[in-house]
Amino acid sequence: MSELKLVLITGRSLKQGTGLNLGKNSAEYRAAVSTLEMSGSDMQQLDVQDGDEIRVRSPFGQTDVRCRRGDLPIGMAFIAFGPASSDLVGTETGASGMPDSKRLDVVVCKM
């Protein structure tokens, strides 16, 4: 199983917001928060296509999601806030009330 080290950014996305308006149980919302975007070069190196299932591991946990080509630099990945991103982010908030969800080192592997 090939692996690839990436830097993960989590945040809000337009598709997540649109899906949220339809409800957290909507197919649109669930798809938006369970899809990891990465560069085409990284997808090629990992030998995955849009829609393939991948496993993402961080020092805090792991999750299985779908992948999609995104407009991102090589070595970077993005996932919208939701259950999958919560599995990857630590609990320490540094007294800010929000855990650090930017620039997380992750390992991605093809399922």
C-alpha positions in Angstrom: 0.0 0.0 0.0 1.6 3.3 -1.1 1.6 6.2 1.3 2.0 9.9 0.8 2.9 12.6 3.4 0.8 15.8 3.1 0.0 18.9 5.0 -3.7 19.1 5.8 -5.7 22.3 6.0 -9.3 22.1 7.4 -11.9 24.8 7.1 -15.2 25.8 5.7 -16.2 25.2 2.1 -19.0 26.4 -0.2 -20.3 22.9 -0.7 -20.3 22.3 3.0 -22.2 25.4 3.7 -24.8 24.6 0.9 -25.1 21.1 2.3 -25.5 22.3 5.8 -28.5 24.4 4.7 -30.1 21.2 3.5 -29.3 19.5 6.8 -26.4 17.5 8.2 -28.1 14.3 7.1 -28.3 15.4 3.5 -26.2 13.6 0.9 -24.7 16.9 -0.2 -23.4 17.7 3.3 -22.1 14.2 4.0 -20.2 14.2 0.7 -18.7 17.7 1.4 -17.4 16.8 4.8 -16.0 13.4 3.8 -14.0 14.3 0.7 -10.3 15.2 0.8 -9.0 17.5 -1.9 -5.4 17.2 -3.1 -3.3 18.2 -6.1 -3.5 16.1 -9.3 0.2 15.4 -9.0 -0.3 14.0 -5.5 -3.2 11.9 -6.7 -1.1 10.5 -9.5 1.7 9.7 -7.1 -0.7 7.9 -4.8 -2.4 6.2 -7.9 -5.9 7.3 -7.0 -8.7 8.8 -9.1 -11.6 11.2 -8.1 -14.0 9.3 -5.9 -11.5 6.7 -4.7 -11.5 5.8 -1.0 -8.4 6.8 1.0 -7.3 6.6 4.6 -5.9 9.7 6.3 -3.8 9.4 9.5 -2.6 12.1 11.8 -0.9 12.0 15.2 -4.4 12.3 16.7 -6.4 9.7 14.7 -7.5 8.4 11.3 -10.4 8.5 9.0 -11.5 7.0 5.7 -12.8 9.5 3.1 -13.1 9.9 -0.7 -10.6 11.9 -2.6 -11.0 14.6 -5.2 -8.6 16.7 -7.4 -8.4 20.2 -6.0 -6.6 23.4 -7.0 -3.9 22.9 -4.3 -0.1 23.0 -4.3 1.7 19.7 -4.3 2.0 18.4 -0.8 -1.1 20.1 0.5 -4.6 18.7 1.2 -7.9 20.2 2.3 -11.0 18.8 4.0 -14.1 20.7 5.2 -14.9 20.8 8.9 -17.0 17.8 9.9 -16.8 14.4 11.5 -13.9 13.2 9.4 -11.8 16.4 10.0 -12.6 16.1 13.8 -11.0 12.6 13.8 -7.7 14.1 12.6 -7.5 17.2 14.8 -6.1 17.2 18.4 -8.1 18.4 21.4 -5.6 21.1 22.7 -6.9 24.6 22.2 -4.2 26.7 23.7 -7.0 28.5 25.6 -8.5 29.8 22.3 -11.5 27.5 22.4 -10.6 26.1 18.9 -8.1 23.3 18.3 -5.3 23.8 15.8 -6.7 22.7 12.5 -4.2 24.2 10.1 -1.0 22.7 8.8 -1.5 19.2 10.2 1.0 16.6 9.1 -0.9 13.6 7.7 -0.2 10.4 5.9 -2.6 9.4 3.1 -2.8 5.9 1.7 -4.9 4.2 -1.0 -7.5 1.8 0.3 
